[in-house]
């Protein structure tokens, strides 16, 4: 699934410390050069961070809007498995496979 074609930034309701916030508060000073990585240390550990991951994908696309319409561009997200592989996270758009 290509998440960026299904999601928009306005679909997120973000609260930080109980205060209504925006994507800029969650990822301050995000630029088109920024990337996002999850450290996974238990089986399917990335599942608990899926909303944060999706928000990072929106920040990645919002920083350079043409990325949203290019099928050749997947968000620069990475999964770092600690100790051993803790499940496949490809369905969460960690693609190509080398990003996991």
N, C-alpha and C positions, 0 to 999 in steps of 0.2 A: 504494500500500500504506500502511496506517496502522500504522506500526511499534509504537506504544505498546500496541496490542492483541495484539501478537505477542511482545513482550519483557518480561522482569521483571528487576529489579535482581539477584536471586539467580542469574541466568544468567551474570553477569560474574565473571571472576577477574582481579583487578587487582593488578599489581605495580608499585611505584614504586621505582626504584633497586635492584631485585632483592628488595625486601621486600614480602611479602603486604600488601595495602592494601585499603581499601574505597572506595566512591563518595564518602564524606565526605572522604577524604584527597585524592582526585582533584579534587574541587570543594569546597574548604572553605567553610563558612558559606553554602552555596547556599540561597537563599530563593525563595519563589514569585514574586518580582519579577525574578529573574535571567534572562538570555537568553544564547544561545551563538551565536557567529559563526565561520565559517571564511574565511580569506583564501586565495583561489585564484589562483595566478599562472602556471599551466601547464595544458595540456589535460588534462581530467578530474582535475585536482589534488585534488579533494575525495575521490576514491576511497581514497587512502591514509589518510584520517582517519575512515573509516566507523565503526570501533569506538569511537573517541573521541566521534564524533557520536552514536552510539547510547547511550553512557553519559550524555552530556549530556541526551538525551531522557528517560532514566530519572530523572535528577536533577530535571528539570523537572516530571515527573509525581509523583515522590515528595514534592516540596515541597508539592503540593496534590493529593492522591489523586483527587478527583472528576474531574480532567482526564483520567484514564486511561479513564474510561467514557463520556466525552462525545465523540461523533463530530464535534461542531462545533468542538472545540479541537484544533488541531495544535500541536505543540511550537514554542515561539518560538525557532527556529533560522534563521540567516541565512547566505547565501553571498555573499561580496564578491569579484567578479571584478576583477582588476587588469589594466589595459591593454585588454582585450577579453573577450568571453565565451569561456570555456574549456570549453564543453560544458554540457549540461543536467543538472542535479542533482535535478530534480523527483522521480525515483524514490526518492530518499533522504529524502523527506518535507519538502523545502523547498516548502511550500505554505501559502498561495496563492503564485502565481508571483512576486509582487512581493517576496518574501523572498529572491529570488535575483538 
